[in-house]
């Protein structure tokens, strides 16, 4: 049964475009991961400052394997995640969001 992970990222009003730019720069980076089923970046359209990063996975094990992978570390600016120039590493260390919260869901079985 599929699972859904939603990262709710609160960003300052003037930082949404930067968040979208960073995700665009990593577009399709997770596509080849075993168990990955889909990704969406949801931009608020009602005046909120919380963006949603929605991913869908075949199961919790697939998600956890990706979260513990070098690919995840590299994409999230973790130390030791890859060789890049000092300027690039410095930029990655400055988060766009002021807070983030991870929500986890299972796709409901509607018995159909």
MOWO-V882976 format. One line per field, one symbol per residue. ss: DSSP state (2 for helix, 1 for strand, 0 for the rest). phi: phi as a letter, one per 40 degrees, with the letter a starting at -180 (. if undefined). Layout:
ss->???
phi->???
This chain:
ss->0011111111100002222222222000000000011111110000000111111110022222222002222220000000000222222220001111111111000000
phi->.cbbbbccbcbddcbdcccccccccbdgccdccdgcbiaabbccbbgcbbcbbbbbbcacccccccccccccdccbgcdgcicacdccccccccccccaabcbbbbccccgc
